[in-house]
Amino acid sequence: MAGFLNVLLRNIISGPATDPFPFGETFTPKRIRGRIVVDPDLCLGCGMCRHACVAGAINIRKTTRSWTITIWQDSCCLCRSCVTYCPMHAMSISPDWHSAHAEEDKFKRIEQHVIEYQPCAGCGNPMRVLSLERSKELYEHDADIDPEEIRHLCRSCRQLRDAEHSTCCTLHPARTTTKVLS
């Protein structure tokens, strides 16, 4: 009994040995998998995240004016496949791992974004504007193409523009490479 009292007294003096989680901030490892987050400014609605999601937690519903991306956090198995296969790097995992919730709130744990289409600067068809970062990345080696201008063109108009530029480059050998955006 004396051994127990010595341990108890030592613990009272030195303080708790566990995380102060309910009453304060706790340690969060760098590689922890929290909840899935989508950046609507980068998302092109291609559906790769939905196809890669093994749990079926991602849905994309398209209309003529917009698309809605929905992530059911309760169904997500944190496999990170959507982050791996997203070509625009719009999907990420937040460090927020606090996922405790009441049973009746499980269907409210969703992330949903409605993303509007914009008209193409070339043909006027509804399209999703390419992010400026991605546009700069794709056309960084071609000084003749303005990334701000090209990102407002749909895929078909970009391909036509690249084909015209490619033809122009064969007539003028001083100009160099182009990239075709798929």
Contacts in CASP RR format, 6 or more apart in sequence:
PFRMAT RR
TARGET T0000
AUTHOR 0000-0000-0000
METHOD contacts of the structure
MODEL  1
MAGFLNVLLRNIISGPATDPFPFGETFTPKRIRGRIVVDPDLCLGCGMCR
HACVAGAINIRKTTRSWTITIWQDSCCLCRSCVTYCPMHAMSISPDWHSA
HAEEDKFKRIEQHVIEYQPCAGCGNPMRVLSLERSKELYEHDADIDPEEI
RHLCRSCRQLRDAEHSTCCTLHPARTTTKVLS
11 17 0 8 1.000
19 26 0 8 1.000
19 27 0 8 1.000
20 26 0 8 1.000
28 95 0 8 1.000
28 97 0 8 1.000
32 95 0 8 1.000
32 97 0 8 1.000
33 78 0 8 1.000
33 80 0 8 1.000
33 93 0 8 1.000
33 97 0 8 1.000
34 78 0 8 1.000
34 93 0 8 1.000
34 94 0 8 1.000
34 95 0 8 1.000
34 96 0 8 1.000
34 97 0 8 1.000
34 99 0 8 1.000
35 73 0 8 1.000
35 76 0 8 1.000
35 93 0 8 1.000
35 94 0 8 1.000
35 96 0 8 1.000
35 97 0 8 1.000
35 99 0 8 1.000
35 111 0 8 1.000
36 57 0 8 1.000
36 58 0 8 1.000
36 71 0 8 1.000
36 73 0 8 1.000
36 76 0 8 1.000
36 78 0 8 1.000
36 82 0 8 1.000
36 83 0 8 1.000
36 91 0 8 1.000
36 92 0 8 1.000
36 93 0 8 1.000
36 94 0 8 1.000
36 111 0 8 1.000
37 91 0 8 1.000
37 92 0 8 1.000
37 93 0 8 1.000
37 94 0 8 1.000
37 111 0 8 1.000
38 49 0 8 1.000
38 69 0 8 1.000
38 71 0 8 1.000
38 90 0 8 1.000
38 91 0 8 1.000
38 92 0 8 1.000
38 111 0 8 1.000
38 113 0 8 1.000
39 90 0 8 1.000
39 91 0 8 1.000
39 92 0 8 1.000
40 69 0 8 1.000
40 90 0 8 1.000
40 113 0 8 1.000
40 115 0 8 1.000
41 90 0 8 1.000
41 131 0 8 1.000
42 88 0 8 1.000
42 89 0 8 1.000
42 90 0 8 1.000
42 131 0 8 1.000
42 134 0 8 1.000
43 69 0 8 1.000
43 88 0 8 1.000
43 90 0 8 1.000
43 113 0 8 1.000
43 115 0 8 1.000
43 128 0 8 1.000
44 87 0 8 1.000
44 88 0 8 1.000
44 90 0 8 1.000
44 128 0 8 1.000
44 130 0 8 1.000
45 60 0 8 1.000
45 62 0 8 1.000
45 67 0 8 1.000
45 69 0 8 1.000
45 115 0 8 1.000
45 128 0 8 1.000
46 87 0 8 1.000
46 88 0 8 1.000
47 60 0 8 1.000
48 82 0 8 1.000
48 85 0 8 1.000
48 86 0 8 1.000
48 87 0 8 1.000
49 58 0 8 1.000
49 60 0 8 1.000
49 69 0 8 1.000
49 82 0 8 1.000
49 85 0 8 1.000
49 86 0 8 1.000
49 90 0 8 1.000
49 91 0 8 1.000
50 56 0 8 1.000
50 58 0 8 1.000
50 59 0 8 1.000
50 60 0 8 1.000
50 82 0 8 1.000
51 85 0 8 1.000
52 81 0 8 1.000
52 82 0 8 1.000
52 84 0 8 1.000
52 85 0 8 1.000
53 76 0 8 1.000
53 79 0 8 1.000
53 81 0 8 1.000
53 82 0 8 1.000
54 77 0 8 1.000
54 79 0 8 1.000
54 81 0 8 1.000
55 75 0 8 1.000
55 76 0 8 1.000
55 77 0 8 1.000
55 79 0 8 1.000
56 72 0 8 1.000
56 75 0 8 1.000
57 71 0 8 1.000
57 72 0 8 1.000
57 73 0 8 1.000
57 75 0 8 1.000
57 76 0 8 1.000
57 77 0 8 1.000
58 69 0 8 1.000
58 70 0 8 1.000
58 71 0 8 1.000
58 72 0 8 1.000
58 82 0 8 1.000
59 69 0 8 1.000
59 70 0 8 1.000
59 72 0 8 1.000
60 67 0 8 1.000
60 68 0 8 1.000
60 69 0 8 1.000
60 70 0 8 1.000
61 67 0 8 1.000
61 68 0 8 1.000
61 70 0 8 1.000
64 126 0 8 1.000
65 116 0 8 1.000
65 117 0 8 1.000
65 126 0 8 1.000
66 114 0 8 1.000
66 115 0 8 1.000
66 116 0 8 1.000
66 117 0 8 1.000
67 114 0 8 1.000
67 115 0 8 1.000
67 117 0 8 1.000
68 112 0 8 1.000
68 113 0 8 1.000
68 114 0 8 1.000
68 115 0 8 1.000
69 112 0 8 1.000
69 113 0 8 1.000
69 115 0 8 1.000
70 110 0 8 1.000
70 111 0 8 1.000
70 112 0 8 1.000
71 110 0 8 1.000
71 111 0 8 1.000
71 112 0 8 1.000
72 109 0 8 1.000
72 110 0 8 1.000
73 99 0 8 1.000
73 109 0 8 1.000
73 110 0 8 1.000
73 111 0 8 1.000
74 106 0 8 1.000
74 107 0 8 1.000
74 109 0 8 1.000
78 93 0 8 1.000
80 93 0 8 1.000
82 91 0 8 1.000
83 91 0 8 1.000
83 92 0 8 1.000
83 93 0 8 1.000
88 131 0 8 1.000
88 134 0 8 1.000
99 109 0 8 1.000
101 109 0 8 1.000
115 128 0 8 1.000
117 126 0 8 1.000
117 127 0 8 1.000
117 128 0 8 1.000
118 126 0 8 1.000
118 127 0 8 1.000
118 128 0 8 1.000
118 129 0 8 1.000
118 152 0 8 1.000
119 125 0 8 1.000
119 126 0 8 1.000
119 127 0 8 1.000
120 126 0 8 1.000
120 127 0 8 1.000
120 152 0 8 1.000
120 153 0 8 1.000
120 154 0 8 1.000
120 157 0 8 1.000
121 149 0 8 1.000
121 152 0 8 1.000
121 153 0 8 1.000
121 157 0 8 1.000
122 153 0 8 1.000
122 154 0 8 1.000
122 157 0 8 1.000
123 154 0 8 1.000
123 156 0 8 1.000
123 157 0 8 1.000
124 154 0 8 1.000
125 154 0 8 1.000
125 156 0 8 1.000
127 154 0 8 1.000
127 155 0 8 1.000
129 151 0 8 1.000
129 152 0 8 1.000
130 150 0 8 1.000
130 151 0 8 1.000
130 181 0 8 1.000
131 151 0 8 1.000
132 147 0 8 1.000
132 148 0 8 1.000
132 151 0 8 1.000
134 151 0 8 1.000
135 147 0 8 1.000
135 148 0 8 1.000
135 150 0 8 1.000
135 151 0 8 1.000
136 147 0 8 1.000
138 147 0 8 1.000
138 179 0 8 1.000
138 181 0 8 1.000
139 145 0 8 1.000
139 147 0 8 1.000
139 150 0 8 1.000
139 179 0 8 1.000
141 176 0 8 1.000
141 177 0 8 1.000
141 179 0 8 1.000
142 165 0 8 1.000
142 176 0 8 1.000
142 177 0 8 1.000
142 178 0 8 1.000
142 179 0 8 1.000
144 165 0 8 1.000
144 175 0 8 1.000
145 161 0 8 1.000
145 165 0 8 1.000
145 178 0 8 1.000
150 158 0 8 1.000
150 161 0 8 1.000
153 161 0 8 1.000
155 181 0 8 1.000
155 182 0 8 1.000
158 180 0 8 1.000
158 181 0 8 1.000
159 180 0 8 1.000
159 181 0 8 1.000
162 178 0 8 1.000
162 179 0 8 1.000
162 180 0 8 1.000
162 181 0 8 1.000
165 175 0 8 1.000
165 178 0 8 1.000
166 178 0 8 1.000
168 175 0 8 1.000
169 175 0 8 1.000
169 176 0 8 1.000
169 177 0 8 1.000
169 178 0 8 1.000
END
